[in-house]
Amino acid sequence: MSRRFNLHIRDEILFWFIVVSVIPIITLFSINYFFYKNQFKSQAKERLELTLNEKISKLEYQIEDIEKSSKLIASFPCMVNGFLKHKDNFEQNNHLISDDEKLNKILNNFTDKDKFYDIFFIDMDGNIIYSFKKESDLGTNLITGIYKDTNLASVYKDAKMFLNTKISSFEYYLPSEAHAAFVAHPIYNEDKIIGVIAIQLAKGRLSKIFDDQKGLGESGEFFASTINSQNKLISTTPLKYIKNSVENEFEFNENKELASAKAARGGYGSGEGLDYRGVEVITAWGYIPALNWGVIVKIDLDEVLKPIHKEELISIAVILIVLVFIAIAIIMATKHIVFPIDALIKRVKEFSLENQEKNRVDVYVDNEIGVLARNFNKMAKKLKNSQNIIKKHAIGLEDKVRERTRELEEAKNELSKTNASMKRYLDIVDRYIISSSTDLNGVITEVSSAFCNFTGYEKDELIGKKHNIMRHPNTPNELYKEMWGALRRDETWRGEIRNTTKEGKSYWTHATISPIYNASGEKIGYTSLRYDITAQKITEELSVTDQLTQLYNRLKLKSIFDSEIERASRYRQIFSVIMLDIDHFKSVNDTYGHNIGDKTLIDVAKILKENSRVTDIVGRWGGEEFMIILPQTDIKAAAEHAEILRAKIEQYRFEAVGRKTSSFGVSSFIDDDTSETIVKRADDALYEAKNSGRNRVCIRED
C-alpha cells in the first residue's frame, strides 16, 4: 500500500484539501505564466522574421544593383575599345600596357560611384590583361595559373560558358589580402564575345545593412555565416560579441549554433536555441543564394522574457500564502472529528472473533461517526455467526479444489503436446518462408532463417536495423511512399521490390506486407512474406533492354511514357523529354566500320547514363537516336541538363573517331498530351537543332 494511505486521517483530509484547492491554483498560475511566456516568444519570432525579410530584401537589392552595374560597364563602347586595345597589345607584343590614364580615369569614376574595389579585363584564354589596382594577379592566367582555384577564376569560367552575369560568394583573396566577391559579365564586340570583365567587390558596400541593428533590443544581433572551401562554418560579417571575428575567420560550432548552420546551408526558419556564446536566444534565419551567405537575426531569451519575471515572483508568493491559510483552516476544522475516529480505529485493530465484549466500541455521538460505531458492533456479532458457517463449507471446497487441480494437470499435458506440434510447424516456416517483422517505425524485430539464407545476413546483423540496408540504389522513392501510405491506412501492400544481398548481388522478390495487432486490437508493427522472382525479372529485363548499349529499348520507353503521362495527369505533375542524335553518324560507319560505330554508340550511352540523375530514364530510341525522360522536371531545367550533356559529348574523345557532337531537342508535358505529341515536339526541336547548325539544344513548348 502506498505511503499516502498510511497517513493519519487528519493528514489525509489536509492532503485532499490541498489536492482540490492548491493544485488548481498552481495549475492556473502555471498555465497563465506559460501562456504569456509563449506569447512573448511568438511575438519575438514574428518581429525577427519581419526584420530578417527586410534585411534580405535590402541585400538582394544591392546584389541586383551590382549585377546591373556590371552589365552596364561591359556594354560601354569605351570599355570595349579599352579591352580590345589591351588584348591586341598582349597578343602582339606578349606584354601588358604599363599604364592607361584614360581607361584608369573612366574606371576610377565607376569604383568611386559604386564602391568597387577593382576591375579586371580577362581575355578568352583566361589571361588577366588589365587590372585597375594592378595587384599580383595582373598578367596571370585563371585557367592554368596560381589563381585558378579562386572565386575570380570560377566566375570568369561561368560567365564565358553561360554568356551571362555571374557572382561569387565572399572568400579570402590572396592578392588583395582581404575577403572579396567577384561579378563577371561577357564583353561583346559586334555580337561576338571577346572576353570577360570582372568586378571585385569589398564587404564595405554590404556592411551598412549589417551595421543597422534597429529593432533588435540591447542584446540583438544581425550577422551572416557561410561554409568556406574547407567545409567549415565561419562568420562573414563582424560579430557583436567576438572581436575581429571576420579577420580571424571565427568558426561556429555546427552542433550548438544550429541556426547559423541551417542558414549557411540554404535553410529558412525561426526558433529557439543557443548562439555562439552558449546563450539561449530567439532566432530567425534565411539564405542569400547569390553570396552563398546564411543571414541570422537573434535576441537573447532573457531580454524577451524580462517583462514576465516580476509576475512570476508575485505568483509564487500568492500560492505560498494560500497554502498556509488552507492548512491552518483544515487543522482547526477537523480537530473535533479526529478523537472519536481514533477510538474506532483502536477497536478495529484489536478486533477478535473469540472475544465479543472486547470488540465493542463505546462512542456516544449522534453524527456519522456514531452511526459507524453502532454498525461496527453489529458487524462483529454477525462475523462470529458467519465463521461457523464458513468452516462447514471449507471442507467441501477442499475436495473441489483437488478435483479441479487434477483437471488442470490433464489440460497442461494436452497443451504441451499442442505446443510441440506448433513448434514443428514454426520450424518449417522458419526454414522455408522468407519472412520478417518490424515495429511501427520499420525497425526489424524478427527474421526467418530462410530470410537470412536468401540475403546472406546473420540475424544479429538485421535485428534493430531497417530494411533499407538491403535497398537497391535504382529502387525509386515513389515505391516506398506508396508502400508506407498503404500501411499507415492499415491496408495490406503487395508489390515487387528490388534489393541486394550482403555481398551486393541484386535480387527481386514479390512482397506482401500487412499490419500486426496485439490482443487489444492495437497496431504494433508489420509483417512481410516474400517469394523470389529474380529469374522472372531477369527475363523481363532482357525483353526491355537494348543489347548494344544496355539502355532501355524503344518498347520500354513507350511503356514508361504511358506511366509518366498517367502520373502527370492524376497528380498535376510535370515531366520533360530530351531527344538527341549523333551528328554525321553515318560517316562513322562508312569511314571506320560498324564495330567503331557500335563502340561510339556505347560510349555515348555511358556519357548519358553517368551524367543523368538516378530518377531519369535513359534509353535508345533507335539507330543513333537516344531519349531521356526526366520526371518532375520543367522544360527550362531539362534544357539546362541537355546543355550539360551536349558539352560532355563534345569534350569526349571517342576511339578512332576523335571528337563528335550531338544535337538535342527538348519538350515537356502539357495537359491532354500523349506520348506521340510529346515525342513529336521533341523531334521537331531536334530537327530545328540539326537545321540551325547542329551541336546545339533547341526546345519546343507548343
Buried (B, 14 or more C-beta within 10 A) or exposed (E): EEEEEEEEEBBBBBEEBBEEBBEEBBEEBEEEBEEBBEEBBEEBBEBBBEBBBBBBEBBBEBBEEBBEBBBEBBEBEEBBEBBBBBBEBBEEEEEBBEEBEEBBEBBEEBBEEBEBBBBBBBBEBBBBBBBBBBBBBBBBBBEEBEBBEBBBBBBBBBBBEEEEBBBBBBBBBEBBEBBBBBBBBBBBBEEEEBBBBBBBBBBEBBEEBBEBBEBBBEBBBBBBBBBBEEEEBBBBBBBBEBEEBBEEBBBBEBEBBBBBBBBBBEBBEBBBBBBBBEBBBBBBBBBBEBBBBBBBBBBBBEBBBEEBEEEEEEBEEEBEEBBEEBBEEBBEEBEEBEEBBEBBEEBEEEBEEEEEEEBEBEBEBEEEBBEBBEEBBEEBEEBEEEEEEEEEEEEEEEEEEEEEEEEEEEEEEEEEEEEEEEEEEEEEEBEEBBBBBBEEEBEBBBBBBBBBEBBBBEEEBBEEBEBEBBBEEEBEEEBBEEBBEBBEEEEEBEEBBBBBEBEEEBBBBBBBBBBBEEEEEEEEBBBBBBEEBEEEBEEBEEEBBBEEBEBBBBEBBBEBBEEBBEBBEEEEEBBBBBBBBBBEBEEBBEEBEEEBBBBBBBBBBBBBBEBBEEBBBBBBBEEBBBBBBBBBBEBEBBBEBBBEBBBBBEEBEBEEBEEBEBBBBBBBBBEEBEBEBBBBBBBBBBBBBBEEEBBBBBBBEE
